Amino acid sequence: ELTKSTVVSLDFAAEGLDVSKASELARTLHDDEGLLAVYVNVHPDGGDMGEEARGVKAELESDLFIPMTDYEICVNDEGLRPEGGDDAATALDGGWDGVEWELARLVARATLPPAVPGSDVPRVNTPSLTMGRHTFFLSLSFPHVDQTAPYLEAMCRDVDAMEYRSDLIAKCDDRFELSYQLQRVRRMCRPHAVRSPGLPLAGSTRVIEDSIPVVFTVRTAHQAGTYPDDEEGNKRMFEMLRVGLRSAAEVLDVESAWDPVQTDDILTRAEGRHATQILGSHHVVPNEVSMEEAVSIYRQCHLGGRAHGAKVVLSVDDDSKDAMALEAGKIAQSLCRSKGEPVVPNVALLLGKEGQYSRVLNTRFTPVTHESLPFVAAPGQLTANEIMATRLVMGLLPPQKYGILGHNIAYSVSPQMHSAAFAATKLPHSYALLDMYNVQDLVDSDFWKDENFGGLSVTVPHKQNIIPYLDTMSEAATAIGAVNTVVVKKTKDTGEGSKRMLHGDNTDWRGIFDPLERRLGGATASSQKGSALIVGGGGTARAAAYAASKLGLDRIYWNRTPSKAEELADAFGGSVVSDLEDGLRDLSDDNIPAVVISTLPAAAEFKLPDWLVKGGQEASKGGPIVFDVNYKPYQTKLLSQAEEAGFDVVRGSEMLWEQGVGQFELWTGRTAPYGVMKGVVLENCLPKEEGQ
């Protein structure tokens, strides 16, 4: 029986293979069964192929390998390099380890939920975060990506994505070379990708944290680029864009001015089997247009509501119109809002030196150059550091004050974690420890009243106590009945000054949901996933119940105070057991839960009953995933018991950085530097002998 977890390997180089039957099987798996298909494209030279094999490969590639696959990974000579990987090429691209990493990255991207135009719900692959506030991408304009090597470390520190200008690659009409060069630049960025978001690999514990996003661009001559824009050039341009899709590019720049039939084809491909975000674009060169025309161009770049972002670059005669692109974009967004159409991020720029200030005003996904580069990719480009410094001086980026509110919280790792995240993304914000006996003490303080108060993390004992001071709450916080995140939102200045609104949210449930979703293999609600045993009855238990419901798990509650467990069942559905012996065993024939989540303090020294441990070891589906929400101590009695039994475990430290990522993204409106935040948590939570 084929499922979405089935892996089928078809080796067309195998001795004695019936190519006709294998080809038919490939078509069946792709078209009828809907399996994700990846073409492992081995270069004839790198694969040491004979003439006959080369001929067969060329024929099958056009008839089968490309049309019957969705993604492609290119392999050159990595498998033939000296074992040990100490040669110069391997030092640059990671060698065979880099190939394996690229395949994992590609599968992780392919199994993400598709991006939704206009969505601002914080998740992996949310366009408003990828193209978020104070984010930057750097245009690579070298004919060979290896030429970027001396500059990558410095560039990766300052930007959030790299633009792969495929039209500038020396062999851009060679589809293998086009894809392979893109893979190389990704792998070369790996050691330096400090600002990268987390990329979960479904069905595993792995989160790829060193993959810098890529904007795949083919810029035509008509659009301030170099690629021919005649009929043949346009046809080839769309073929190149398909290479970008097949390489699992995070963002695909689609020029909006070209053939609607071919544009529809590339968008349909993207929507069907890809998680790539579409950036509709148009460059007005060289003539100035009216404001009405500029608004119309934005509407064109929305691609009929199918784009996830709109990039418009205008030409102006002088710098007095430096806000023209920005204002036109706002009008276009207002029109979308009034018509019920997706409202997507704008990248609003003006060409040349006259338009330099427009790059300061444009706060989302700004293309930049870098101080280390010997030349700029486009006239008027500034560096990310120049732009951030100017925004700071002009008050466009006021330093915000954040903190964690709780009592007896000297142990908290949140100040180190969030301070490191602000530093990595070059945001001028601060984060303080706010140890308060009650919430009113904070409300009466200068911190709360400061005009640059940006928000809070909230921990025990104030997750419920903070609620009366809030103006609005998210659906999750309302359902859970607890707030761990406060976001300060400023309303527009109506002449009487702007008013701040305090919004309460809860990311604790995401700190539970995300690690379990990865281990369970996806978020589709299904009774086949089994049940979650939730131990405890406090606010974290409510977040656990909410997360379990979102995962499609049946809920079972146990607490020493039965009334607390009953409250959980009333709020989130599920069953209550009076004990973990006969009470749990008698609940159902399949009495081994898929997940056990303990929200009890570590001092309670909770452990699973012996029968459950033994039953989990003997069960054909394996034992439960055991989740302990405590992050200090790193190793609890429960986790030691679970590891000794061979069960998969989730530590509270993972929950800590996952919920922290959610907080950072709610506050800043941009992707969080996942690896940085994870690293700080582990540095502070791991026993010293393990952390060194």
N, C-alpha and C positions, 0 to 999 in steps of 0.2 A: 504494500500500500504506500502510495506516494503522498508525502505531506510537504509543508513548506520547509521542513527541516531536512528533507531528503537531499543527499548529495550524490550525484551521478557523474562519474568521470568517463569521458569518451576520449580515448587515445588513438588518434587517427594515424599515429606512427607505429602502432603495435603490429608485430609480425603476424601475417596471416589474417589480418582484419578484413572483413567483407565491407568495403567502403559503402556500397549501396545500402546495405542493411543498417549500418551505423548512421548513415545520413538520414534514413527514414526515422530511426529512433530519435535522433536529435530533433527533427521536425515535430515529432509527436510530443516529446518532452516540453518543447518550447511553446508550440501552438495549442496543443490539446490539454496538456497538464498544467501549463502556465508557470513552469519552473523558471526561476531566474537563470539566465544563461550567460556564462563568461567565456570569452575566447582568449585562450592563452596563446598569444601570437609570438612565436619564437622566430627570430630573424634567421634566415638561411645561413648566414655566415657565423653568427653566434651559436647556432644549433649544429654547426658542422654537417649540413645536409648535402647529399649527393644531388646530381642533376635531376634524376628521376623524382626524388622527393620534393625538390623545388618546384617541379612542374605540377605535381599533384597538389601541393600546398596552394599554388597560385590559382589553380582551377577551383579547388574547394573553397578558397577564401571568398571569391566573388559569388559563388553559387550557394554556399552554406554557412561558412564560419561567420560572415558579417550579417547576412539577413536573418539568421536563426539565433543570434545572440544579442544581448542587451548591453553588455559591458565588455571591456577589452583591457588586458594587461599585456604589456610588451616586454619580452625578455631578449637580451642581446647576448653578451658573453659572460654574464654573471656566474653561470654554472660551470664555466671552463677556467675560471681564475684560480690561482694557487690556493690550496686549502690553508686556512688560517687568516685569510683576508688582510694581509699587511701590505698589499700593493697600493699604489697611488690612487687607482680608480676606485677601489673598494673604500679607501679612506674618504673619498668624496661622496659616493652614493650608497654606501652600506653593503654593496655586493649582494650575495644571495639573501642575506638577512633583510636587505632593503626590498627585494622582490617579494618576500613573504609578508613584510609589513604592508607593502602596497596592495597586495591581494586582500589582506585583512581590512585595510582602510576602504577598499572598493566595496567589499561585501557589507561592511558596516554602513556605508553611505546608501547602498542599494536597499537595505532593509529598514531605513528610517521611514517614519510616516511622511507622506508628501507634504511639501510646503503649501500653505493656504494663502492666496492673495488677500491682503488686508488683515490677516490675523496678527494680534499682538499678545496672544497667550504665551507666556514664557515656556518654551520647550526647545529641545534640540530641533534645529531646522526652522526656527521662527524668523521670517524675513525682517521684521522690525528690530530684531536683535543683531542678526548678521549685518544688516545695514543700519546699525543702531547709532545712538548719539555719540559723537566724538570717536567715530571709527574711521580708519584710513586704509586705503589699498595703494600699493606701490606698483607702478607700471614698469615691467621688465622689457627693455627695448634692445636687448642684445641678440645678435643673430645665432649665437650658440649659448645655451644656458650655463655651460661650464665657465663662461666669462663672468658670471655673477658671483662665483665662489668667494673672491676676496671681500665682497661687500655684504654677504648674506647675514653674518652674525649681527652686525650693526643695524641692518635694515629690519631684521625680524624683531628687534627690541622695540621698534617704534611704530610698527604697522600691524594691522589685523588681518590682512590678506595680500596676496600677490596677484597682480594682473598678468596673465600669460598672453602677451600680444602675439598670437599665432601668425599673423600676417607678416611679422618681422623676423620670424625664424627662417634661417637660410634655406632649409629644405622643406618649406611649408607645404609643398604639393606632394610630398612623400608622406602618406598617412601613417606609416610605421614610425618614421622619424618625428612627425608632429606629436604623436602620442607619447613616444619614448622620451622625448625632450621634456615634456610636461611631467612625466613620472620622475625624471632625474631631478628637476628643480624642487619637487616636493620632498624627495629623499634628502637632498642637500640642505633643505631648511630644517629638517627634523631636530638636529641638536640645538637649534636656536629658537624654536617656536614657543616662546614663553607666554604669548598672549592667546594661544589657541584655545577654543572651546573644547569641551569633552565630546568625544564621538563614541557612543556605546556600541559594542559588538554584541548583538542579541544572542541569547543562549549561552553566554559566558559571563565571567566576572570582569572581563576586560573592558576598559575604557581607553581608547586611543587619545592621548593628550598631547601629542607632538605633531599633529597634522595641521599645518597652516592652510586656511581656506584659499581657494584659487578662483579668480574671475577669468573665465575663458573668453577671449575677445578676438574677433576678426574685424579689423577696422578698415573700411573701404576708402578708396580715394575720394569719393563724394562726401565722406564723413570725417575728413581730416586724418585719414589713414593712408595706407599704401597699396592695399589689395585692389586689383582691377575691378571696376564696377560695371563692366559690360555684361551682356547676357551670359556668356560663358563664365565670366568671373563670379557673377551672382550664383550660378549653379554650383560652382566649386566652393563658394563661401558657405553655402548651406551644408555641403558635404563636410567641410571643416567643423562646422558647428555640431554636426552629428558625432564627430570625433570627440569634441568636448563633452557631450552627453555620455558617450561610452566610457570616457575616462572618469566619470563620476565627479565632474567639476561641481563645486559648491554653488557657483553663480555662472550663468551663461548670459553674456551680453548679446542681445538680439536687436540689430538695427531695425527700426520700425518702418523704414521707407520702402522696403523691397516687396517683391512678389507675394501677394497675400496667400496664394496657394502653398508656396514653399514655406512661408512663415507658419501657416496653420499646421503643416506637416511636422515641423520641428517642435511646435508647442504640443501637438498631440502625442508625439513620441515622449516628450518630457513628462507629460501628465500621466501617461500610461504605465511606464515602468521605471521612472526615475524620481529622485528626490531633489533634483537640481532646482535652484531658484532662478527665475527669469528676470533679467534686468532689461526692460525695453529702453532703447536709447535713440537719440537723434542729435546730430551736430549741425548747427546752422553755419555754413561757411560760404562766402565771406560776408554776406550782406546782413544788415540789421533787419529785424522783423518787428511788427507792432506787438503790443501786449496781447491783443486778441489772438494774433497768430501764434504767439508763444504758448498761450493757454491751449490752443488747438493742438500744438505739437505735443504737449504733455498728454493730452487725451489720446493722441495717436500712440504714444509710448506705453499707454496702459494695455495695449494689445487686446482690446475688447474685454477687459477685466481679467485677463489671463496672466498678466505680468505681476511679479512680486515687488518690483521697484521700477521707478522711472528716472532715467538720466537724460537731462536736456542741457546742452551746451550751446549758448547763444554767442553771436558776435555783436559788439557795440563799438561806437565811434570813440567814446571817451568814458572815463571812469565815474562820471556822474550817474550812470545807470547801473551801478554795481549790484543793486538789489533786484534788478529786473527779473532774472531767472528765478530767484527765490519767491518773489511776489506772484509771478505767473504760476508757479508750482502750487502755492497756497490756494489760489483761485481754482485751479484744476481739482485740488483735493476737496474744496468746498462743493464743487459741482458733483463730484462723485458721492459725497456724503448726502447731498440733497436727492440724488437719484437712487440711493440705496446700493451703489456700486462699491467695490472694494477700495478702501483708501490706503494707498501704498506709500512707502518712503520715497522721497524725492532726492535726487542728486542734482543740485541746481548750480550751474557754473557759467562763467563767461570766459571766452577765449582770450589769450594773450595777456600782456602786462596790464592792459586796461581792466582786465577781469580778476586781478590777483585778490582783491578784497572779497570777491564773491566766494573764494575758497575758504575764507575765514567765516563768512556768514553761513555757508553750507555746513551744517553740523552732522550730516549723515554720510558716511561712506565716501569720504573725500579722496580723490586721486592725488597722490603726492610724489615728490621726488625724495632724495635723501642726500644729506651732507657728504656722505662718503663717495657718491657716484661722480664719475668724471663729466657727466652731461645730464641734462634733464630730458624727459621723454616728450614734453610738450611745452611750448612757450608759456611763461606765466606761472608754471607750477612752483609751489612752495614745499618746504619740508613739513612733516607732521609737527616737529618741535617748534618751527616758526609759527605755525598756525595756532598751536595750543598756547604758546606764550602770548600771542596777540589777543586771543580770546580772553585770556586771564586778565591782561591789562585793560581791556575794553569792557570788562564786566560781563562778557558773554559766557564765562565759565566761572561763576562764583564758587569759592571753596565751601563745601558743605560739611556740616558736623553730624556725625553719626555716633551711635554708642549702643552698648548692651545694657538693658535695664534688668536688674534682678537683685537678690539679696544673698549675702554670703557667697559671692561668685568670684572670689580671687583666683579660682582654678581655671576660669574661662579662657579658652584658646581663641575666641572670636576676635578680640582686638588684634592679635598677631595675624590672623587669617585675612581679615578684611583690610587691614593696613597694607599688607603685602599685595593684595589684589589691586588696591588703588595705585600703589607705586608701580606695579607692572604695566598698568594701562595709562600711566602718566596723568592720572586725575589728581587734583590738588586737595582731595578731601581728607578728613581726619576721623578717627574712631576711638571712642573713650569707653572706659569701664565705669558704669553708673550704678554703684552699689547703694540701693535705697531701701529703707525699711518699708515704705509704702509709695504708691504712685504719686500721691499728692506732693511728696517731697520733691519729686522731679518737676511736676507741673509748676511749682512755686520757684523753680530755679532759673537762673539766667540761661542755662543750656536750652531749656524748653522754649524760652521766650525769644531766643536769638533768631534773627531773620534768616540766618543761614542754617538753621536746624533742618536737617534733611531726612531723618528717620531713625528708627530703632530696631535692634534685635531685642526680643523680650523673652526672658526665661523665668524659671520659678523664683518667687511665688506669684508673679504678676501677669501671667498669660490671660487670666480672666479679669483681673483687677484693672487692666488697661482699657477694657472695652468701653466703659462709660465716657471716656475722654475722646472717643473717635467719632468722626462724622459718617464714615461709610465702612463697610466690611465686604470682603470677597465672599463668594459662594462657599468656598472651602472653609474659611474662618467661621462663617455663620453656622455651617453644618457641624463643624468640630466643636464649636463653642469656646474656642481659644485662639489667641492671636500671638504669633511669635515674631511678626514683622509689621512695623509701622512705616508707611510711606507718606511723606509730606508732598502734597500736590498743590501747586499755586494756580489760582484762577487768573484769568486775564484782568489786566488793570482797566477798570471802567471809569477812571477819573477820580475815584475815591481810594485808590491804592488797590493792589492785588490782595486777595484773601487766600489764606492757606487752608487746605482741607486735609484732615488726617485720615488716612485710609488704612484699615487693618487687614492683614492677610496672614496666611499660615503656610509656611513652606516645610514644616515638620513632616507633613504627610508625604511630600515629594522626597524627603530624605529617606523615607521608608519605601515608598513606591519604586523609585528609580533603581536601587540595587536589586530589589526583588524582580522587577520587570526584566532586567537583563538576565537574571538567572533562570527565570521561568520561560524566557524565549519570546516575549512579546506581551502586548497589553490587551489583546482581544479577549473580551469577557467570555469565559467558557467554563461550564460546570466540570469539564474534563480536568481542569487544573486542580481540583480538590478543595481542601479547606485550609483555613488559617486559625491556629490556636493562639488567642491573644491573652496574655497573662498580665494582670494588673487592672486598675480601674480609674486611673487619673487622666489628665489631659493628653499625655502621650499615647495612652491606650485608645483614646478617641481618635487621634490622628492615625494610629495603626488600623483601627476599624475602617476609617474612611478610605485609607490606601488599599486595604484588602478588598473593599467593595469595588473600587475602581479597577482592580486586577481581576475581578470576576471570581474571587475566592469566597466560598461559604465561610461565615464567621462563627467561631466557637469561643466563648468567653469563660475564663475562670479567674476568680479573685477570692481572697480570704474573706472579704466582706461581700456576701452574695448580692446585696442590694446594688452595689456598684456595677457588678456584672450585668444585672437586670437592666440598669439604666443604659448600658451600652447596647444591649439587644433591642431595647425599645427605640433607641435613636438610629441605629444602623442596620437592624435586622440580624438574625442569626440565633444561635442556641446558647444556653447557659448550662454549664455542668457544675455539679456540686463538689466534685473532686476529680482528680486526674487518674484515679484507678478505675473502678467499675463505672463511675459516672461518664468518663470519656470513652471507655471501651464499649459501653452499651449504646452509645449514640448512633453508631452505624456499623455495618459490616466492615467497611473500609475505614478503620479507626486510626490510621496513621496519617496525620495531617501533612499537607504539602509544605506548610510553613509554620514555624513556632516563633512568635514575637513576644519577648519578655520586656515589659516596661517597668519592672520592679527595680528598686535600687540595688546596686551591686552588693551592698551590705546584707541584703536578704539572703544571699547565697543560694538562690533558686537553682534547682536542677530538675531535669526530666525524670519521670518515673522509670524504673528499670525495664518494665515491660515495653514501654514506648521505644526505648533505645534498642532493645533486642528486636522488636518488631520492625523497626526502621532498617536495621541491618539485614534482615531476612527478606524484606519486601522487594518484589521484582522491580518496582519503580524507584527503589532507593529510599533512603531516609529523608526526613524533613530538612528544609533549609532553616537553620537556627539563627535568629536575629536577636541580639542583645543591644538595647539602645544605649547602654552606658559606654562612654568613651574613656573614662578613667575609673577604675584601672583598665588597661588595654586588654588584659586577659582575665575574664571572670570564671567562676566555677562552672557556669553553664557552657561557656565557650570551650573550656578545656574538656568537658565531658563530650560535647558534640564533635570536636576535632578528634578525640580519641576513638569515637565511634565511627569516624569516617564521613561525617555529615558535612555538607557545605555550610559555612558560617558567614554572617555579616556582622561586623563590629559597629559599635556606636560611632567610632571615628569616621566611618564611611558616611553614616547618616549626617554627621556634623558638617562635613565639607559639601555634601549634596544639598542640604538645606541652605547652607551658606551661599552656594552658587545661585540658588533661587533668590535669596535676599539681594545679592549684589545686582542681579539682572533687573529686579523690581525697582531698585533705587536708581540705577544708572541708565536703564534703557538700552543696554548693550550686552554683548556676550561677556561671560566671565572667563578669566584665565584659569581654567580648570586645574592644570598641573601645578600652578603656583599655590593655589588654595589647598589642594590635597597635600602637597609637600610640606606646608607649614603645619597642618594638622598632624601629620605623621611624625614630624620632627618633635612636636610637643607631646605626643601621646605614646609613641613607641618606648618600651623600656630602653634605657640608655645603651645597653649592649647591642640591641637590635637597631637602634637609630643611628649608630656610628658607622 
